[in-house]
Amino acid sequence: MSVFTRLVEELGRLLEPALAESATAAAIVLFTVLVRLALHPLNRAAFRGATPVAGLLPVLLQLPVFFLMYKAFSSSGPLLDHRLFAAPLGARWTDALGAGGFLGAQGLVFLGLFAAIAAVAAWSAARGRRAAAEAPAPVAAANVSAEQQEALRKLGGVLPLLSFGTLITAAVVPLAAGLYLVTTTAWSVAERAWLQHRKRSSL
């Protein structure tokens, strides 16, 4: 964890001249982007349908990163003093409500985070519904009935709604972990949209 803490601190120092006290929050976003860039080849392989494991591996590799983020801002350490505007990066939504209420200075930071997560989830859900509507009609295939294919097509339209579950998670984890969640979720949706665009362009 000390290596992770030092990395975030160093990124924060680089950004501090431009972002002042919110530099560490920006460093978390930048760190998340770097992690997702490193995982992009795996996500690209998963999109091309290399193997089912290829799609699961990027998700599994992100879990330790989220755990480190959670631990670094849940226990005592040098990062707990840093803030995003008025809210400490180690604070939870309940802390913000106790410090000034729903529309207090800290509460507004969390409302902004929740709004960003909801916007990303809505974008993901809209893309999922559009993809489900544009999917070709079920075609008979070995071992897969037309009813099963139709059920899978409908499930593809429902799965993006699970992104809204990120709102619940962001409400109970430290603000720093919430920043990680919104950044990685936004990256996932944008990355998939880009890969789908490239696939259509190459046809």
C-alpha atoms as one frame of an Amber mdcrd trajectory, in Angstrom:
protein
   0.000   0.000   0.000   2.914   2.356   0.638   3.920   2.145  -3.044   0.374
   3.041  -4.100   0.274   5.919  -1.590   3.603   7.287  -2.788   2.508   7.081
  -6.422  -0.715   9.017  -5.755   1.205  11.555  -3.662   3.776  12.106  -6.431
   1.065  12.529  -9.064  -0.661  14.967  -6.713   2.516  17.017  -6.330   2.864
  17.257 -10.104  -0.718  18.535 -10.403  -0.675  20.784  -7.337   0.489  23.997
  -9.080  -2.614  23.921 -11.283  -5.192  22.306  -8.998  -4.143  23.315  -5.465
  -5.918  21.294  -2.757  -7.835  19.184  -5.290  -4.594  17.885  -6.843  -4.749
  14.532  -5.055  -8.321  13.988  -6.270  -7.117  14.664  -9.825  -4.187  12.293
  -9.209  -6.692   9.518  -8.381  -8.481  10.150 -11.678  -5.158  10.157 -13.555
  -4.036   6.974 -11.781  -7.318   5.277 -12.761  -6.843   6.322 -16.388  -3.300
   4.875 -16.358  -4.622   1.573 -14.971  -7.323   1.418 -17.643  -4.796   2.237
 -20.377  -2.673  -0.679 -19.188  -5.716  -2.971 -19.336  -6.875  -1.750 -22.753
  -5.198  -4.569 -24.748  -7.057  -7.139 -22.621 -10.360  -5.315 -23.089  -9.766
  -5.115 -26.833  -9.098  -8.866 -26.958 -12.252  -9.519 -24.928 -14.313  -7.358
 -27.295 -13.046  -9.370 -30.239 -14.252 -12.508 -28.483 -10.878 -14.082 -27.863
 -12.019 -16.138 -24.857 -14.524 -15.722 -22.011 -11.545 -15.439 -19.635 -10.282
 -12.428 -21.605 -13.431 -10.532 -20.661 -13.214 -11.484 -16.995  -9.513 -10.815
 -16.487  -9.624  -6.981 -16.725 -12.391  -6.895 -14.099 -10.417  -9.147 -11.752
  -7.250  -7.079 -12.205  -9.120  -3.915 -11.189 -10.297  -5.371  -7.867  -6.898
  -5.058  -6.121  -6.656  -1.447  -7.305 -10.078  -0.632  -5.862  -9.137  -2.431
  -2.624  -5.928  -0.384  -2.304  -7.859   2.815  -2.951 -10.431   1.867  -0.329
  -7.823   0.935   2.291  -5.664   4.007   1.675  -8.586   6.311   2.417 -10.245
   4.251   5.150  -7.363   4.116   7.627  -4.963   6.672   9.007  -2.388   7.876
   6.526  -0.986  10.908   4.724  -3.715  10.945   2.053  -6.594  11.503   4.476
  -5.810  15.223   4.786  -6.381  15.859   1.084  -9.678  17.140  -0.262 -11.845
  17.537  -3.335 -13.092  21.092  -2.920 -14.742  21.093   0.537 -14.892  17.311
   1.068 -12.047  15.196   2.518 -11.116  12.299   0.232 -11.556   9.899   3.136
 -15.099  11.096   3.913 -18.231   9.110   3.167 -21.636  10.499   2.249 -22.863
  10.003   5.825 -19.952  12.154   7.020 -20.922  14.856   4.540 -24.541  14.779
   5.698 -23.402  15.149   9.298 -21.052  18.010   8.427 -23.607  20.268   6.772
 -26.538  18.334   5.458 -27.659  17.353   1.994 -26.828  20.751   0.474 -23.852
  21.589   2.668 -20.412  22.205   1.171 -19.379  18.560   1.469 -22.833  17.290
   0.528 -22.682  19.205  -2.758 -19.406  17.500  -3.664 -21.047  14.116  -3.195
 -24.110  15.228  -5.156 -21.792  16.174  -8.014 -20.173  12.731  -7.831 -23.578
  11.006  -7.798 -24.735  13.111 -10.760 -21.637  12.115 -12.745 -22.160   8.419
 -11.947 -25.864   8.654 -12.875 -24.980  10.346 -16.178 -22.500   7.594 -17.062
 -25.009   4.895 -16.049 -27.734   6.522 -18.163 -25.365   6.706 -21.146 -24.472
   3.023 -20.665 -28.143   2.025 -20.370 -29.082   3.995 -23.495 -26.281   2.376
 -25.495 -27.309  -1.060 -24.213 -30.931  -0.555 -25.241 -29.872   0.720 -28.661
 -27.549  -2.265 -29.177 -30.318  -4.663 -28.135 -32.773  -3.020 -30.538 -30.288
  -3.106 -33.427 -29.263  -6.727 -32.818 -30.211  -9.080 -35.649 -33.157 -11.403
 -35.218 -32.343 -14.683 -33.509 -30.877 -17.271 -35.852 -31.086 -20.961 -35.172
 -27.753 -22.331 -34.027 -26.459 -25.579 -32.696 -27.163 -25.994 -28.964 -28.899
 -22.552 -28.748 -32.618 -22.224 -29.351 -34.250 -19.133 -30.829 -35.900 -18.481
 -27.431 -32.530 -18.573 -25.684 -31.006 -16.190 -28.209 -33.927 -13.801 -27.780
 -33.540 -13.969 -23.981 -29.835 -13.169 -24.318 -30.634 -10.216 -26.590 -33.061
  -8.822 -24.014 -30.571  -9.413 -21.214 -28.065  -7.322 -23.145 -30.457  -4.399
 -22.862 -30.961  -4.870 -19.128 -27.366  -5.424 -18.019 -26.301  -1.780 -18.507
 -28.875  -0.794 -15.873 -26.620  -2.483 -13.334 -24.343   0.544 -13.706 -26.791
   2.398 -11.487 -25.687   0.068  -8.681 -22.434   2.035  -8.667 -24.429   4.860
  -7.069 -25.093   2.701  -4.020 -21.438   1.730  -3.756 -20.287   5.341  -4.081
 -22.597   6.338  -1.227 -20.914   3.988   1.267 -17.218   4.075   0.275 -14.765
   6.962   0.799 -14.945   9.810  -1.706 -11.594   8.741  -3.211 -12.998   5.304
  -4.033 -16.074   6.985  -5.521 -13.797   9.000  -7.820 -12.161   5.763  -8.912
 -15.563   4.211  -9.600 -16.890   7.066 -11.731 -13.645   7.285 -13.712 -13.356
   3.563 -14.432 -17.068   3.270 -15.274 -16.905   6.211 -17.667 -13.800   4.711
 -19.257 -15.544   1.348 -19.715 -18.534   2.888 -21.510 -16.390   5.160 -23.689
 -13.966   2.346 -24.515 -16.766  -0.002 -25.578 -18.366   2.743 -27.696 -15.020
   3.367 -29.420 -14.413  -0.339 -30.045 -17.915  -0.747 -31.489 -17.371   2.279
 -33.728 -14.098   0.849 -35.022 -15.769  -2.521 -35.649 -18.558  -0.881 -37.683
 -16.044   1.215 -39.606 -14.025  -1.847 -40.596 -17.050  -3.718 -42.002
